Amino acid sequence: MSANSFVTSNVPTSRTRPIPMNRVLRYLSLGLIAGVILACGGSGSGVPGATLIVETDWRSRGLPGGGLSQRLTLTDARGTVVRSLAIDSKSADIESVRIDGIAAGSYRFTSTLFSLTGLNGTTVGILEMPIQVSGETRLPVAVGAPPASVQVLPTTAEVTVPQSTRFSAHQRTSSGVATFSPPGSFIWTSTGAAGTVNTEGVFQSAAAGAATVTVRAPNLPTASAAVTVRAAQTQTSRWTVLVYMSAASDLYPFSDLNINQMERVAGNDQVRFVVQWKQSRARYPSSSFDGTRRYLVRPDNGNTVASEVVQDLGGTVDMGKWESLREFVQWGKTYYPAERTVLVIWGHGNGWRRKPDQPMSRAVAYDDESGSAIQIWDLEKALVGTPVDILAWDASLMQMIEVAYEVRDVCDYVVGSEESPPAEGYPYDAVFGRFRDASTAPTRDLTKAFVDAMIAAPGYASRKITQSVLDTSRLNALERAVDSLAAQLIIHGGALTTVIPQVRSAAQAYTPQSSPPRFYRDLYDVCLKLEATTNIADVRSAAALVRARLEEAVVWEGHNTNSPGSRGISIDLTPGQLFLNSASDYQQLEFGRVNRWDDWMAMSP
């Protein structure tokens, strides 16, 4: 299925930042082991025919820590929910519920215990366990029974740097029956330099050696597991494509689509994809998994994700922080080195600005779970010391001079759209098929694949498509030309009071219908309209110089008839009274500090 034929109801049609959804109840998953049968292989994929019977002992339901209803969830090895159901305590001491028609294999079982029936009241207990289901498997659990021990599973594990592995902990009664723990009961620690463990029991390897992972709960003996970590085995590819996929947003359905596209062109020494991918079932319950993972994309032609989870980072990563981006890029370049590197920042974008109606939100890589996004003025900090050859924005409105100037010293080429691209984003197989087939070609030549793929994508012809490639070595000259134009506009401002509104109205605009409205305009078209509308020679000359420098900076550019005035790079042209609301933000941009364009906007009619 091509990127362009993917249609989902109730999801966005573009990558412009949407109005946030109301929060829903947080989905609790990622469980750990039932002491019945240890999970040690299998994927939960196979011919359905197995049955899991959950036998709940409610006899202590009235004691402290007891509850009256449960949410049972069964997820497969990929984190996909296989079954989810609610059960209430009735009159029987022991009640059974059957989960029929599932495939034999490994699963994670999670039960959340509520104080009242109907999943109402407060959450009083959690029981998480990986289980192995085959034939008819019984899982006894006890509600409100006093715990006697903690079990951690697996008891031993082997990983290779930079892989992670997840440990499970649950409490057990004196008779060995799994029982519920109050939320936040377990404290995880690790010893040794081989790695660290987080609050969710995820062990991250760091160096070859041995480590001991320990878990403890109040008033119970500790339990531990041994980890052996093998040294990293790195291999240099021609290209590594690092994809920072912030899909904890309403764009989440398209993240699976894009991974599938990558799988179609991955798997050789020419192009290797490494992805940090976050989804949030707290905000979007239909997401294909919950939390943040790092993937090495594996070749596959199917429509389900078949790639390898290298690291499970759990549910605490905020993809809207520049520090998270920096950690990913450093990690990716360390363990997946390449002759040349592409960084794709995937998600919602808003150009240089914060979202107008959310003062605390930022400009790109929105994380709806945390409510944050990366500020443009922090991007250089994320990439300094680890520059990339190509920085591509799979996000809306990012191909602005204000944005490109910020990253000019940490990449050779900037790729992106002045407009809001379709929510399906880049057709990754079409773009990187050219990288695979001509991996030794000059970087400049290969960047054209982004433009060609977006223009040629079936189904995109009716959408607003713009795509361009900027040579960052040319941006200083373009900035100086814009500064000279700003100086002339300031000098002749009194004579331009009718001209500027005409130019703003006529120049190619990008998603101007937002509320409050954006005033992003194509820079080349602005200059053309200025030259056609004013007789002031100095203004006309300065505008012509900007166009000349822009033509030098734009390596490749493509657009369709829905954005006819596009020439590859936009600029903010907000009227003065409205611009004053964001003038302090603009000064945080390097472009704002060195250029007089903001001085002009502050007084523009």
Backbone torsions as a table, in degrees:
resi	resn	phi	psi	omega
1	MET	NA	128.5	-178.7
2	SER	-75.9	163.8	178.5
3	ALA	-59.4	-26.1	-169.2
4	ASN	-90.8	-15.6	-179.6
5	SER	-94.4	0.6	-177.6
6	PHE	-81.4	117.4	-179.6
7	VAL	-128.5	126.9	178.4
8	THR	-129.9	135.2	178.5
9	SER	-75.8	152.5	176.2
10	ASN	62.0	27.9	173.3
11	VAL	-127.6	160.9	-173.7
12	PRO	-68.8	156.2	175.5
13	THR	-99.1	-9.6	177.3
14	SER	-142.6	174.7	-177.3
15	ARG	-98.5	19.4	171.1
16	THR	-72.2	143.6	-178.0
17	ARG	-59.4	123.8	179.9
18	PRO	-87.2	174.0	170.1
19	ILE	-71.7	130.8	-175.9
20	PRO	-61.1	145.9	174.6
21	MET	-78.1	158.4	171.1
22	ASN	-68.3	147.7	-179.7
23	ARG	-69.7	147.2	173.0
24	VAL	-114.8	169.5	-179.6
25	LEU	-58.9	138.2	-178.1
26	ARG	-65.6	132.2	179.8
27	TYR	-84.3	123.6	-178.2
28	LEU	-100.3	117.2	176.2
29	SER	-142.5	-154.2	-177.6
30	LEU	60.8	75.5	-176.2
31	GLY	-94.3	-171.6	-178.3
32	LEU	-140.7	-161.8	-151.5
33	ILE	-93.2	142.8	168.8
34	ALA	-81.5	131.9	-178.3
35	GLY	-65.3	-4.1	-177.1
36	VAL	-66.0	-65.2	-177.7
37	ILE	-134.1	123.5	-173.3
38	LEU	-73.1	141.2	177.3
39	ALA	-83.6	119.7	-176.9
40	CYS	-145.1	29.2	177.9
41	GLY	155.3	178.2	-178.3
42	GLY	79.8	166.4	-175.3
43	SER	-131.0	1.6	-175.6
44	GLY	74.8	15.8	178.3
45	SER	-112.2	135.5	-176.1
46	GLY	158.6	-170.5	-179.0
47	VAL	-76.8	122.5	178.0
48	PRO	-56.9	144.4	-178.8
49	GLY	165.5	-6.3	177.9
50	ALA	-91.8	161.8	-179.4
51	THR	-135.6	134.0	172.2
52	LEU	-107.6	126.3	177.6
53	ILE	-111.4	113.0	178.2
54	VAL	-93.7	117.9	-178.1
55	GLU	-107.6	108.4	-176.9
56	THR	-97.7	126.6	174.6
57	ASP	-93.6	107.9	-175.9
58	TRP	-95.7	6.9	-170.2
59	ARG	-60.5	-24.1	179.3
60	SER	-103.4	24.1	-175.1
61	ARG	-59.5	-27.7	-177.0
62	GLY	-87.8	-7.1	-179.3
63	LEU	-79.3	163.9	175.3
64	PRO	-55.7	133.4	-177.7
65	GLY	90.3	-7.0	177.2
66	GLY	-79.0	162.9	179.5
67	GLY	-145.7	178.0	-174.1
68	LEU	-122.8	-3.7	176.3
69	SER	-154.4	157.0	-178.8
70	GLN	-133.6	147.6	165.6
71	ARG	-106.7	112.9	179.2
72	LEU	-97.4	132.0	179.4
73	THR	-134.4	135.0	177.4
74	LEU	-120.3	121.2	179.3
75	THR	-119.2	150.9	-179.6
76	ASP	-88.5	-172.9	-173.9
77	ALA	-64.3	-23.4	178.4
78	ARG	-87.6	-5.0	-177.0
79	GLY	89.5	7.0	178.1
80	THR	-78.1	133.2	-179.9
81	VAL	-71.1	121.4	178.2
82	VAL	-90.4	-46.4	176.9
83	ARG	-144.7	148.4	174.4
84	SER	-147.4	128.1	-178.7
85	LEU	-150.1	159.3	180.0
86	ALA	-111.4	142.0	175.9
87	ILE	-134.8	145.4	177.1
88	ASP	-110.2	150.8	170.8
89	SER	-69.9	133.3	176.7
90	LYS	-113.6	-143.6	-174.8
91	SER	-90.7	-24.1	-175.9
92	ALA	-71.3	148.5	177.1
93	ASP	-69.1	-40.1	179.5
94	ILE	-125.0	124.5	-179.1
95	GLU	-123.5	141.8	-177.7
96	SER	-115.3	145.3	172.5
97	VAL	-130.7	134.3	-177.5
98	ARG	-100.5	135.4	170.8
99	ILE	-114.3	98.1	-173.1
100	ASP	-95.2	164.1	169.6
101	GLY	70.4	28.0	176.7
102	ILE	-102.0	159.8	179.3
103	ALA	-78.7	145.6	173.9
104	ALA	-64.3	141.0	178.6
105	GLY	152.1	-164.8	-176.1
106	SER	-94.3	137.5	179.7
107	TYR	-139.5	167.3	167.9
108	ARG	-111.4	126.7	178.9
109	PHE	-103.5	129.8	177.1
110	THR	-130.2	131.7	171.8
111	SER	-128.0	128.0	176.7
112	THR	-107.8	126.3	-174.0
113	LEU	-100.7	128.7	-179.3
114	PHE	-111.4	151.0	-174.9
115	SER	-71.2	-25.3	-178.1
116	LEU	-121.0	167.2	176.9
117	THR	-69.4	163.8	177.2
118	GLY	68.9	24.5	-178.3
119	LEU	60.0	33.3	179.2
120	ASN	-104.0	173.8	-178.2
121	GLY	81.7	-150.1	-177.5
122	THR	-103.5	159.4	173.9
123	THR	-79.4	116.6	-176.3
124	VAL	-107.7	-11.2	-179.6
125	GLY	-165.1	153.9	177.0
126	ILE	-134.9	139.4	176.9
127	LEU	-133.1	115.8	-177.3
128	GLU	-124.3	128.4	-178.8
129	MET	-154.1	131.8	168.1
130	PRO	-75.8	141.3	179.4
131	ILE	-133.3	155.2	173.2
132	GLN	-108.0	121.1	-177.4
133	VAL	-109.1	127.8	172.6
134	SER	-151.6	138.7	-176.7
135	GLY	61.0	-126.0	177.0
136	GLU	-113.0	107.0	-175.4
137	THR	-107.1	130.5	179.6
138	ARG	-104.4	138.1	179.7
139	LEU	-127.5	101.7	176.9
140	PRO	-82.3	135.9	175.7
141	VAL	-134.9	152.3	-177.6
142	ALA	-122.1	134.9	178.7
143	VAL	-100.5	124.1	173.8
144	GLY	77.4	0.0	-179.2
145	ALA	-74.5	141.8	-179.5
146	PRO	-66.6	132.1	179.4
147	PRO	-78.6	150.7	177.9
148	ALA	-118.3	-18.8	-176.0
149	SER	-157.2	167.3	172.9
150	VAL	-117.4	137.1	175.9
151	GLN	-115.3	133.9	175.3
152	VAL	-115.8	136.4	-178.5
153	LEU	-140.9	145.6	-6.3
154	PRO	-70.2	163.9	179.9
155	THR	-81.4	-20.8	174.3
156	THR	-139.1	152.8	178.2
157	ALA	-152.0	150.8	174.8
158	GLU	-127.1	131.7	178.1
159	VAL	-138.3	161.3	175.5
160	THR	-114.0	133.1	176.6
161	VAL	-54.8	129.3	12.6
162	PRO	-105.4	28.9	-174.5
163	GLN	-67.6	159.2	172.1
164	SER	-117.6	165.2	172.6
165	THR	-144.1	147.3	-175.4
166	ARG	-105.0	130.9	175.0
167	PHE	-102.6	155.4	-177.9
168	SER	-118.4	142.7	173.3
169	ALA	-135.9	139.6	172.0
170	HIS	-152.1	156.5	179.0
171	GLN	-88.5	151.5	-179.0
172	ARG	-133.5	148.8	177.2
173	THR	-76.6	174.2	179.3
174	SER	-63.1	-22.4	177.9
175	SER	-93.7	7.0	175.3
176	GLY	86.9	13.6	179.3
177	VAL	-90.8	135.3	178.7
178	ALA	-65.6	138.1	-180.0
179	THR	-136.0	168.6	-173.1
180	PHE	-80.1	151.5	176.6
181	SER	-120.6	142.9	173.8
182	PRO	-58.9	145.8	178.9
183	PRO	-53.9	136.8	178.4
184	GLY	76.5	20.0	-176.6
185	SER	-71.3	-34.0	-168.6
186	PHE	-90.6	138.1	175.0
187	ILE	-117.7	121.8	-176.7
188	TRP	-103.5	137.7	174.6
189	THR	-139.8	161.3	175.5
190	SER	-140.5	153.7	176.9
191	THR	-120.3	156.7	179.8
192	GLY	93.1	162.2	-176.4
193	ALA	-92.6	5.4	-174.4
194	ALA	-77.0	-17.0	179.9
195	GLY	172.2	-176.4	-179.3
196	THR	-133.6	159.9	177.4
197	VAL	-122.2	140.8	-178.8
198	ASN	-97.8	-175.1	-174.6
199	THR	-69.4	-11.2	179.7
200	GLU	-102.7	6.7	179.5
201	GLY	83.2	14.8	178.6
202	VAL	-90.6	120.2	179.5
203	PHE	-94.0	124.7	177.6
204	GLN	-105.3	119.7	179.8
205	SER	-73.1	149.7	-178.8
206	ALA	-131.5	-36.9	-176.6
207	ALA	-156.4	156.7	178.7
208	ALA	-60.7	140.2	179.9
209	GLY	148.8	-159.5	-177.9
210	ALA	-124.6	151.1	177.7
211	ALA	-144.5	155.6	173.6
212	THR	-119.0	125.4	177.8
213	VAL	-101.4	127.2	-176.3
214	THR	-122.9	141.4	176.6
215	VAL	-129.0	139.8	178.3
216	ARG	-137.4	153.3	176.6
217	ALA	-132.0	155.3	-176.6
218	PRO	-54.5	130.7	172.0
219	ASN	64.2	21.6	178.2
220	LEU	-128.1	151.9	176.4
221	PRO	-61.5	148.7	178.0
222	THR	-74.3	159.3	174.4
223	ALA	-128.8	151.9	-175.6
224	SER	-144.6	164.4	177.4
225	ALA	-139.9	151.2	-179.1
226	ALA	-102.9	137.3	179.5
227	VAL	-122.5	132.0	172.0
228	THR	-108.9	126.3	-177.3
229	VAL	-113.3	124.9	177.0
230	ARG	-93.3	153.6	-177.7
231	ALA	-65.7	152.4	178.4
232	ALA	-66.0	147.3	175.4
233	GLN	-122.9	94.0	-175.6
234	THR	-91.8	149.7	177.2
235	GLN	-138.5	131.7	-177.3
236	THR	-84.8	127.6	176.9
237	SER	-103.8	171.5	175.3
238	ARG	-67.5	-47.4	-179.7
239	TRP	-132.6	134.7	164.8
240	THR	-114.2	128.1	177.9
241	VAL	-105.4	110.2	178.0
242	LEU	-92.5	121.4	-177.9
243	VAL	-115.6	115.3	178.4
244	TYR	-94.8	94.4	-167.0
245	MET	-101.3	95.6	-178.5
246	SER	-91.0	82.1	-174.4
247	ALA	-103.6	21.0	169.7
248	ALA	-83.0	58.8	-177.0
249	SER	-154.8	179.6	179.8
250	ASP	-72.1	0.6	173.4
251	LEU	-83.5	-0.3	-171.4
252	TYR	-54.0	-34.8	-178.3
253	PRO	-62.0	-28.4	-176.1
254	PHE	-83.2	-12.5	177.1
255	SER	-68.6	-42.9	175.7
256	ASP	-61.2	-42.5	178.1
257	LEU	-56.9	-48.6	-177.1
258	ASN	-67.1	-36.0	174.9
259	ILE	-63.0	-41.9	176.7
260	ASN	-58.2	-40.7	178.3
261	GLN	-64.1	-41.3	177.4
262	MET	-61.5	-39.5	-178.5
263	GLU	-61.5	-26.0	-178.6
264	ARG	-73.9	-18.9	-179.1
265	VAL	-122.7	7.3	-178.9
266	ALA	-89.6	174.6	168.6
267	GLY	99.7	20.5	173.8
268	ASN	-138.0	-179.6	-177.7
269	ASP	-78.4	-6.2	-176.6
270	GLN	-83.7	-48.3	-176.2
271	VAL	-132.8	126.1	178.9
272	ARG	-127.8	130.1	-180.0
273	PHE	-104.6	130.6	175.0
274	VAL	-126.3	125.8	-169.4
275	VAL	-125.7	132.1	164.4
276	GLN	-103.2	116.7	-165.7
277	TRP	-127.9	121.5	177.0
278	LYS	-116.6	137.7	167.9
279	GLN	-132.3	162.9	-177.4
280	SER	-138.2	109.8	174.5
281	ARG	-76.1	-15.0	174.5
282	ALA	-62.4	-39.9	179.9
283	ARG	-95.3	-34.3	-173.9
284	TYR	-133.6	85.9	-171.5
285	PRO	-57.7	-21.5	-179.1
286	SER	-86.6	4.2	177.5
287	SER	-56.7	149.9	-174.4
288	SER	-74.5	-17.0	170.7
289	PHE	-157.5	178.1	-178.1
290	ASP	-125.4	133.0	177.4
291	GLY	106.7	-162.4	-177.0
292	THR	-121.1	133.0	-179.4
293	ARG	-132.8	153.5	170.7
294	ARG	-112.0	126.4	-175.7
295	TYR	-114.9	144.5	160.4
296	LEU	-102.4	117.0	-174.4
297	VAL	-72.7	130.4	-180.0
298	ARG	-109.1	151.6	-178.8
299	PRO	-67.3	136.1	178.9
300	ASP	-168.5	142.7	-179.5
301	ASN	-108.5	7.2	180.0
302	GLY	-82.7	-178.0	-178.4
303	ASN	-104.4	10.0	172.2
304	THR	-117.5	153.8	-177.0
305	VAL	-72.4	123.9	-178.2
306	ALA	-115.4	8.3	-172.5
307	SER	-79.3	166.8	-172.9
308	GLU	-90.0	127.4	171.3
309	VAL	-79.3	111.7	178.8
310	VAL	-83.8	-42.8	178.7
311	GLN	-136.9	135.9	170.4
312	ASP	-104.3	110.7	-176.4
313	LEU	-89.9	0.6	177.5
314	GLY	76.7	-159.2	-172.9
315	GLY	-105.4	16.2	-173.6
316	THR	-106.6	-1.2	-176.7
317	VAL	-78.9	133.0	174.7
318	ASP	-103.6	104.3	-178.4
319	MET	-72.3	-9.7	177.6
320	GLY	-87.8	11.4	176.7
321	LYS	-108.4	137.0	-179.8
322	TRP	-64.6	-27.0	178.2
323	GLU	-63.3	-34.3	177.9
324	SER	-66.8	-39.5	176.1
325	LEU	-63.7	-44.9	179.7
326	ARG	-60.2	-45.1	-179.4
327	GLU	-61.5	-39.8	179.8
328	PHE	-66.2	-46.0	-178.7
329	VAL	-63.6	-44.3	178.5
330	GLN	-61.9	-43.7	179.2
331	TRP	-63.1	-46.6	-177.9
332	GLY	-64.0	-41.7	-179.2
333	LYS	-73.1	-25.3	178.8
334	THR	-74.1	-46.8	-171.9
335	TYR	-97.5	-13.2	178.3
336	TYR	-132.7	63.2	-175.5
337	PRO	-65.1	154.7	-179.0
338	ALA	-150.7	160.0	174.1
339	GLU	-65.0	-36.2	177.4
340	ARG	-142.4	152.2	-172.6
341	THR	-130.5	137.6	170.3
342	VAL	-111.1	136.5	170.6
343	LEU	-115.7	121.7	174.8
344	VAL	-107.7	124.2	174.0
345	ILE	-102.2	116.0	-166.4
346	TRP	-112.0	131.3	176.6
347	GLY	147.0	-161.0	177.2
348	HIS	-79.2	146.7	177.0
349	GLY	-134.7	161.3	-178.8
350	ASN	-144.1	31.8	-176.5
351	GLY	64.6	-145.2	-178.0
352	TRP	-79.1	-18.3	-166.5
353	ARG	-85.1	158.2	160.4
354	ARG	-68.0	159.3	175.2
355	LYS	-65.8	130.6	-171.9
356	PRO	-54.6	-39.4	-175.6
357	ASP	-96.0	10.4	178.3
358	GLN	-136.9	87.4	-174.1
359	PRO	-56.9	-26.6	-177.4
360	MET	-90.9	-3.6	178.0
361	SER	-87.8	168.8	-173.4
362	ARG	-123.5	-152.9	-165.1
363	ALA	-101.0	-26.9	-174.5
364	VAL	-155.0	159.6	178.5
365	ALA	60.6	52.3	-179.4
366	TYR	-63.5	132.9	175.7
367	ASP	-114.0	102.8	-175.4
368	ASP	-69.6	-21.4	178.7
369	GLU	-70.8	-41.3	179.9
370	SER	-90.8	-20.8	-177.2
371	GLY	79.8	18.6	-177.0
372	SER	-123.1	170.7	174.7
373	ALA	-156.9	165.1	-173.3
374	ILE	-80.9	131.0	175.4
375	GLN	-75.5	140.8	179.8
376	ILE	-61.9	-36.2	-178.2
377	TRP	-72.2	-4.5	175.4
378	ASP	-101.4	-4.2	-174.1
379	LEU	-63.8	-40.8	-179.2
380	GLU	-62.2	-37.0	178.4
381	LYS	-62.7	-32.0	-179.7
382	ALA	-70.8	-25.5	-172.5
383	LEU	-116.2	-7.6	-179.1
384	VAL	-62.0	133.4	-177.5
385	GLY	88.1	-17.8	177.6
386	THR	-133.5	62.2	-177.3
387	PRO	-67.2	160.2	178.5
388	VAL	-123.6	161.9	179.1
389	ASP	-76.8	-41.7	-178.5
390	ILE	-130.7	130.3	170.8
391	LEU	-112.7	117.9	-177.2
392	ALA	-116.5	135.4	179.1
393	TRP	-99.3	107.8	169.2
394	ASP	-94.6	67.2	-172.2
395	ALA	-160.6	165.0	-174.7
396	SER	-81.2	143.7	160.5
397	LEU	66.2	18.6	-170.0
398	MET	-89.3	-12.7	-175.6
399	GLN	-86.4	69.0	179.8
400	MET	-115.1	152.7	177.0
401	ILE	-63.7	-33.8	179.0
402	GLU	-62.7	-35.4	180.0
403	VAL	-80.1	-48.9	-176.4
404	ALA	-61.1	-37.7	-179.8
405	TYR	-64.5	-31.4	-178.7
406	GLU	-66.6	-31.1	-174.3
407	VAL	-109.4	12.8	-172.5
408	ARG	-63.7	-24.6	-177.3
409	ASP	-94.1	-0.9	-176.9
410	VAL	-119.7	8.3	174.4
411	CYS	-157.2	159.9	178.9
412	ASP	-89.5	-34.1	-178.3
413	TYR	-136.2	141.5	174.4
414	VAL	-114.6	128.7	-177.8
415	VAL	-119.2	137.8	178.0
416	GLY	175.3	-171.8	-175.9
417	SER	-119.2	135.9	170.7
418	GLU	-70.0	-29.3	-174.4
419	GLU	-95.5	-176.9	171.8
420	SER	-91.8	108.6	-177.7
421	PRO	-72.5	165.9	176.3
422	PRO	-55.8	150.6	-179.6
423	ALA	-60.5	-26.2	178.0
424	GLU	-65.7	-19.8	174.4
425	GLY	72.1	-155.5	179.9
426	TYR	-64.7	139.5	165.9
427	PRO	-79.8	90.5	-168.2
428	TYR	-61.1	-33.0	179.6
429	ASP	-67.4	-39.1	179.1
430	ALA	-70.1	-41.4	179.8
431	VAL	-64.7	-54.2	-169.3
432	PHE	-89.8	-4.6	168.9
433	GLY	-60.6	-35.7	177.9
434	ARG	-70.6	-36.9	175.7
435	PHE	-62.6	-41.1	179.4
436	ARG	-64.9	-43.8	-172.9
437	ASP	-80.6	-19.9	-179.3
438	ALA	-137.5	53.6	-168.7
439	SER	-66.0	-19.2	-179.5
440	THR	-94.7	-1.1	-179.8
441	ALA	-64.6	156.9	178.0
442	PRO	-57.6	145.1	-179.5
443	THR	-56.0	-43.0	-179.8
444	ARG	-55.8	-43.7	-178.2
445	ASP	-67.3	-40.8	-176.5
446	LEU	-69.1	-27.8	-179.9
447	THR	-62.3	-21.5	179.2
448	LYS	-63.9	-20.3	179.6
449	ALA	-61.1	-33.2	177.8
450	PHE	-62.5	-45.5	-178.4
451	VAL	-66.9	-49.8	-176.8
452	ASP	-61.4	-41.7	-176.7
453	ALA	-65.6	-39.5	-179.9
454	MET	-70.7	-38.4	-179.4
455	ILE	-71.3	-36.0	-175.0
456	ALA	-89.8	-7.5	-173.9
457	ALA	-61.3	123.6	177.2
458	PRO	-60.2	135.6	179.0
459	GLY	93.4	-14.3	179.9
460	TYR	-89.6	-9.0	-174.5
461	ALA	-61.0	-30.2	-179.5
462	SER	-88.1	-1.7	-178.5
463	ARG	-99.6	165.9	176.6
464	LYS	-83.2	104.8	-176.3
465	ILE	-112.5	121.8	168.1
466	THR	-134.5	145.8	176.9
467	GLN	-158.1	136.7	179.8
468	SER	-149.3	163.4	178.3
469	VAL	-124.8	128.8	-179.1
470	LEU	-111.9	137.0	173.5
471	ASP	-88.1	110.8	-173.0
472	THR	-67.2	-20.6	178.5
473	SER	-68.9	-13.6	-178.9
474	ARG	-100.1	-1.1	-172.8
475	LEU	-76.8	-28.8	177.1
476	ASN	-62.8	-41.8	178.7
477	ALA	-66.3	-38.2	177.6
478	LEU	-66.2	-41.2	178.2
479	GLU	-59.0	-44.1	-178.9
480	ARG	-63.7	-37.2	178.6
481	ALA	-67.1	-39.9	177.3
482	VAL	-65.3	-38.0	178.2
483	ASP	-62.3	-41.5	178.7
484	SER	-65.4	-38.6	177.2
485	LEU	-65.1	-42.4	178.6
486	ALA	-59.2	-40.8	179.4
487	ALA	-60.2	-43.0	-179.5
488	GLN	-68.5	-36.7	178.1
489	LEU	-66.4	-35.6	177.6
490	ILE	-67.3	-45.5	-179.0
491	ILE	-60.5	-42.8	-173.5
492	HIS	-103.4	20.3	-175.2
493	GLY	-55.1	-38.8	-178.0
494	GLY	-62.3	-29.5	-178.9
495	ALA	-89.0	0.3	-174.6
496	LEU	-114.6	15.5	-172.8
497	THR	-65.2	-27.1	175.5
498	THR	-98.0	-25.8	-177.1
499	VAL	-68.1	-47.9	-173.8
500	ILE	-62.1	-46.0	176.0
501	PRO	-58.8	-35.3	177.1
502	GLN	-64.7	-43.5	179.8
503	VAL	-64.6	-45.0	-179.2
504	ARG	-61.0	-38.8	-178.5
505	SER	-72.8	-34.5	-172.8
506	ALA	-90.9	-27.1	-174.7
507	ALA	-70.1	154.6	179.4
508	GLN	-57.8	123.7	-175.9
509	ALA	-111.0	156.9	-178.1
510	TYR	-126.8	118.3	-176.9
511	THR	39.2	58.5	-177.5
512	PRO	-76.1	-7.7	-173.5
513	GLN	-84.0	6.0	179.8
514	SER	-65.6	165.3	-179.5
515	SER	-130.1	115.1	-7.6
516	PRO	-59.8	156.7	-174.6
517	PRO	-69.2	148.6	169.8
518	ARG	-88.4	153.9	176.9
519	PHE	-125.8	44.8	176.5
520	TYR	-78.8	127.6	-178.0
521	ARG	-131.9	148.9	176.2
522	ASP	-64.8	126.2	-173.2
523	LEU	-65.5	-42.4	-179.9
524	TYR	-63.1	-43.3	-178.5
525	ASP	-67.6	-36.2	175.0
526	VAL	-57.5	-46.2	-178.6
527	CYS	-66.5	-40.4	176.2
528	LEU	-59.1	-45.1	-177.7
529	LYS	-67.5	-36.2	176.1
530	LEU	-62.1	-46.9	-178.4
531	GLU	-63.1	-32.8	-178.4
532	ALA	-81.8	-18.6	-170.6
533	THR	-104.8	-23.9	-177.6
534	THR	-115.0	151.8	175.3
535	ASN	-100.9	4.6	-178.0
536	ILE	-75.4	114.3	-171.7
537	ALA	-61.5	-42.1	-177.9
538	ASP	-65.0	-38.3	178.2
539	VAL	-67.3	-44.3	-179.9
540	ARG	-63.1	-40.8	179.9
541	SER	-66.5	-42.4	179.6
542	ALA	-65.9	-38.3	178.2
543	ALA	-65.9	-40.1	178.7
544	ALA	-63.9	-37.0	178.4
545	LEU	-65.9	-40.0	176.6
546	VAL	-59.3	-43.9	179.9
547	ARG	-62.6	-39.1	179.5
548	ALA	-65.6	-43.7	179.4
549	ARG	-69.0	-32.9	178.4
550	LEU	-67.2	-41.4	178.4
551	GLU	-61.7	-30.6	176.7
552	GLU	-74.1	-32.9	-176.6
553	ALA	-81.6	-30.6	-178.2
554	VAL	-85.5	110.1	-177.6
555	VAL	-77.0	-50.1	178.6
556	TRP	-136.3	146.5	178.6
557	GLU	-150.4	140.7	175.6
558	GLY	-147.2	146.0	176.0
559	HIS	-154.5	160.4	175.9
560	ASN	-104.8	-174.8	-172.5
561	THR	-70.7	-9.1	179.0
562	ASN	-82.0	-12.0	174.6
563	SER	-135.7	65.1	-167.0
564	PRO	-67.0	-24.6	-176.9
565	GLY	-92.4	17.1	-175.7
566	SER	-85.5	136.7	177.6
567	ARG	-133.0	10.7	166.8
568	GLY	120.8	-19.1	-179.6
569	ILE	-152.5	135.8	-177.5
570	SER	-109.1	173.0	179.1
571	ILE	-147.7	154.1	176.5
572	ASP	-77.9	132.0	179.0
573	LEU	-131.0	45.2	-177.6
574	THR	-69.4	138.3	175.3
575	PRO	-61.7	153.3	-171.8
576	GLY	-54.8	-48.3	-175.7
577	GLN	-62.8	-36.0	178.8
578	LEU	-78.8	-34.1	-177.0
579	PHE	-65.6	-29.8	-177.8
580	LEU	-58.0	-25.1	179.4
581	ASN	-68.7	-22.4	-177.8
582	SER	-123.9	13.1	-177.3
583	ALA	-61.3	-37.0	-179.3
584	SER	-67.9	-35.1	174.8
585	ASP	-64.4	-43.8	-178.4
586	TYR	-59.4	-32.9	179.3
587	GLN	-70.9	-16.0	175.1
588	GLN	-77.3	-19.5	174.9
589	LEU	-74.8	143.8	176.5
590	GLU	-63.5	-37.1	177.1
591	PHE	-59.9	-41.0	179.6
592	GLY	-66.9	-30.6	-178.4
593	ARG	-77.9	-32.8	-174.3
594	VAL	-99.3	-13.2	-171.2
595	ASN	-116.4	150.4	-179.0
596	ARG	-90.6	8.9	-178.4
597	TRP	-61.5	-36.5	178.9
598	ASP	-70.3	-31.8	174.7
599	ASP	-62.4	-38.3	178.5
600	TRP	-68.3	-46.1	-179.1
601	MET	-59.7	-37.2	-177.9
602	ALA	-60.4	-24.7	-178.4
603	MET	-113.2	0.5	-172.3
604	SER	-72.1	144.0	-179.3
605	PRO	-75.5	NA	NA
